[in-house]
Amino acid sequence: VLSGFNPREEIEVGEEIEMTPMLITKGLTDAGFLGNKLFGRIMMKEPHFGSGVHYKANQVKVIYGLEPIFESGATCIIKVQKCISYGTKKENSLIARNHDITMQACKLQNTAREYSKIFAAETRAVETFGPVPEVIPLYLLYRPANNIPYATIEKDLNGQFTRYSMEDKGKNLSESEIGQKCHTFQHWIYQWTNGNLLITDLQGM
């Protein structure tokens, strides 16, 4: 199976990476297409920053090469999808699986981001609704020197992390104004797409 451990040398001197934006223009019918690659270097700050059901997260620092999306010195979050290390598949098959599920993660979040822009425009007609939480973009990351070469990279948000919605309905979730807006967005996107898209996990700051 592929190893998720980061060698000491990588933590200290960083690694060369390729970062590519995924562009969504046609909603659910759009498979998405990749924009221009940026070639840069990142350095690990916190190898075990967090994890979820489907991913393991690391906090990294940008050394150079990712402008204008991420400035040098900025911190970002890398997420490596977990669902790749089962069975007895050959390494090439695992890398292909790693690529496919990472691309799928990019497509889902960036599609939700595009719909959130439509939702924000729709709510402007309601004077008392106020600003809509932003769904941040997710970028495809290729790490040629890593055993798990594909991951996602996103902005490192500052503030207290809150789960506004998740699949486990037994969890206590935020009932704040932002939480209620997130729930409204979930209902709206389900109706807007005629039941073809249901967002089950919303979390952030």
C-alpha positions as CSV (number, residue, x, y, z in Angstrom):
1,V,0.0,0.0,0.0
2,L,1.0,3.6,-0.4
3,S,2.7,5.3,2.5
4,G,1.4,8.5,4.0
5,F,4.4,9.3,6.1
6,N,6.6,12.3,5.3
7,P,10.4,11.8,5.6
8,R,12.4,14.2,7.8
9,E,14.2,15.6,4.8
10,E,10.9,16.7,3.1
11,I,9.7,18.4,6.3
12,E,12.9,20.4,6.6
13,V,13.6,21.4,3.0
14,G,10.2,21.2,1.4
15,E,9.2,19.6,-1.9
16,E,8.6,20.6,-5.5
17,I,4.9,20.5,-6.5
18,E,2.5,21.3,-9.3
19,M,-0.8,23.0,-8.5
20,T,-3.7,23.2,-11.0
21,P,-7.1,24.9,-10.7
22,M,-10.2,23.1,-11.8
23,L,-12.6,25.3,-13.7
24,I,-16.4,24.5,-13.5
25,T,-18.6,26.5,-15.9
26,K,-21.7,24.3,-16.6
27,G,-22.8,23.0,-13.2
28,L,-23.6,19.3,-12.8
29,T,-23.1,18.6,-16.5
30,D,-19.6,19.9,-16.5
31,A,-16.8,17.4,-15.9
32,G,-14.5,20.3,-15.2
33,F,-11.4,21.2,-17.0
34,L,-7.9,22.0,-15.6
35,G,-6.4,25.5,-15.9
36,N,-2.8,26.5,-16.2
37,K,-0.4,24.7,-13.9
38,L,1.7,26.5,-11.3
39,F,5.1,25.1,-10.4
40,G,6.2,25.8,-6.9
41,R,7.7,24.6,-3.6
42,I,6.0,24.0,-0.3
43,M,7.3,23.0,3.2
44,M,5.5,21.0,5.8
45,K,4.5,23.0,8.9
46,E,2.3,20.5,10.8
47,P,2.2,16.9,9.4
48,H,-0.9,15.8,11.3
49,F,-3.0,18.9,11.2
50,G,-6.3,17.0,11.2
51,S,-8.4,14.3,9.6
52,G,-11.9,13.5,8.5
53,V,-13.7,10.4,7.4
54,H,-12.3,10.6,3.9
55,Y,-9.0,12.5,4.2
56,K,-5.9,13.3,6.2
57,A,-4.9,16.9,6.5
58,N,-1.5,18.5,6.7
59,Q,-0.6,22.2,7.1
60,V,2.0,23.5,4.7
61,K,3.8,26.8,4.0
62,V,4.3,28.1,0.5
63,I,7.9,28.8,-0.3
64,Y,7.5,30.1,-3.9
65,G,5.8,29.6,-7.2
66,L,2.0,29.6,-6.4
67,E,1.3,33.4,-7.0
68,P,-1.2,34.9,-7.4
69,I,-3.3,32.3,-5.8
70,F,-1.1,31.7,-2.7
71,E,1.6,34.2,-1.8
72,S,5.0,33.1,-0.7
73,G,4.9,32.5,3.1
74,A,1.2,31.7,3.1
75,T,-0.1,28.7,4.9
76,C,-2.3,26.2,3.2
77,I,-4.0,22.9,3.9
78,I,-3.2,19.7,2.0
79,K,-5.7,16.9,2.1
80,V,-4.9,13.4,1.1
81,Q,-7.9,11.2,0.4
82,K,-7.9,8.0,2.5
83,C,-9.8,5.5,0.3
84,I,-6.9,4.2,-1.6
85,S,-5.0,1.7,0.6
86,Y,-7.3,-1.4,0.6
87,G,-7.1,-4.7,-1.3
88,T,-4.1,-6.1,-3.0
89,K,-3.9,-3.8,-6.1
90,K,-0.6,-3.0,-7.7
91,E,0.9,0.4,-7.0
92,N,0.0,1.8,-10.4
93,S,-3.7,1.0,-9.7
94,L,-3.5,2.7,-6.3
95,I,-2.0,5.8,-7.9
96,A,-4.8,5.8,-10.5
97,R,-7.3,5.5,-7.7
98,N,-5.6,8.3,-5.8
99,H,-5.8,10.5,-8.9
100,D,-9.5,9.7,-9.5
101,I,-10.8,10.3,-6.0
102,T,-8.7,13.5,-5.7
103,M,-10.2,14.8,-9.0
104,Q,-13.6,13.9,-7.7
105,A,-13.1,15.9,-4.5
106,C,-12.0,18.9,-6.6
107,K,-15.1,18.6,-8.8
108,L,-17.5,18.3,-5.9
109,Q,-16.2,21.3,-3.9
110,N,-15.7,23.6,-7.0
111,T,-19.2,22.7,-8.3
112,A,-20.6,23.6,-4.9
113,R,-18.6,26.9,-5.0
114,E,-20.2,27.8,-8.4
115,Y,-23.7,27.1,-7.0
116,S,-22.9,29.1,-3.9
117,K,-22.4,32.1,-6.2
118,I,-25.8,31.6,-7.8
119,F,-27.3,31.2,-4.3
120,A,-25.7,34.5,-3.2
121,A,-27.2,36.3,-6.2
122,E,-30.6,34.8,-5.4
123,T,-30.5,35.9,-1.8
124,R,-29.8,39.5,-2.6
125,A,-33.5,39.9,-3.3
126,V,-34.1,39.2,0.4
127,E,-32.9,42.4,2.2
128,T,-32.6,40.8,5.6
129,F,-30.7,37.7,4.5
130,G,-27.3,39.3,4.6
131,P,-24.0,37.9,3.3
132,V,-23.7,34.3,2.2
133,P,-20.8,32.1,3.4
134,E,-18.3,31.5,0.7
135,V,-17.3,28.0,-0.5
136,I,-13.5,28.2,-1.0
137,P,-11.9,26.8,-4.2
138,L,-10.0,23.5,-4.1
139,Y,-6.9,23.0,-6.2
140,L,-5.4,19.8,-7.6
141,L,-1.9,19.2,-6.2
142,Y,0.7,16.8,-7.8
143,R,3.7,15.9,-5.6
144,P,6.1,13.9,-7.9
145,A,8.4,12.9,-5.1
146,N,5.6,11.6,-2.8
147,N,4.4,8.0,-2.7
148,I,0.8,9.4,-2.7
149,P,1.3,11.9,-5.5
150,Y,-2.2,13.5,-5.8
151,A,-3.8,15.6,-3.1
152,T,-5.9,18.8,-2.8
153,I,-4.7,22.1,-1.5
154,E,-6.8,25.0,-0.2
155,K,-6.5,28.2,1.8
156,D,-5.8,27.9,5.5
157,L,-8.7,29.6,7.2
158,N,-8.2,31.5,10.4
159,G,-10.6,31.2,13.2
160,Q,-12.5,28.6,15.1
161,F,-13.4,25.5,13.0
162,T,-17.1,24.7,13.1
163,R,-19.1,21.8,11.6
164,Y,-22.3,23.3,10.2
165,S,-23.7,20.1,8.6
166,M,-22.5,16.5,8.3
167,E,-23.9,13.1,7.4
168,D,-24.1,12.0,11.0
169,K,-27.3,13.7,12.2
170,G,-26.7,12.6,15.8
171,K,-23.9,15.2,16.1
172,N,-24.6,18.6,17.7
173,L,-24.1,21.2,15.0
174,S,-24.0,24.9,15.0
175,E,-27.4,26.7,15.2
176,S,-25.8,30.1,14.6
177,E,-26.9,32.5,11.8
178,I,-24.1,31.1,9.6
179,G,-25.2,27.5,10.4
180,Q,-28.8,28.4,9.4
181,K,-27.6,29.9,6.2
182,C,-25.6,26.8,5.4
183,H,-28.7,24.7,6.0
184,T,-30.7,27.0,3.7
185,F,-28.1,26.6,1.0
186,Q,-28.3,22.8,1.3
187,H,-32.1,22.9,0.8
188,W,-31.8,25.4,-2.0
189,I,-29.1,23.5,-4.0
190,Y,-31.2,20.3,-3.7
191,Q,-34.2,22.0,-5.2
192,W,-32.2,24.0,-7.8
193,T,-30.7,20.8,-9.2
194,N,-34.0,18.9,-9.1
195,G,-32.6,16.6,-6.5
196,N,-29.5,15.7,-8.4
197,L,-27.1,17.3,-5.9
198,L,-27.2,17.0,-2.1
199,I,-24.5,18.6,0.0
200,T,-24.1,16.6,3.2
201,D,-21.0,18.1,4.8
202,L,-20.4,21.8,5.4
203,Q,-17.7,22.9,7.7
204,G,-15.4,25.9,8.1
205,M,-14.9,29.2,9.9
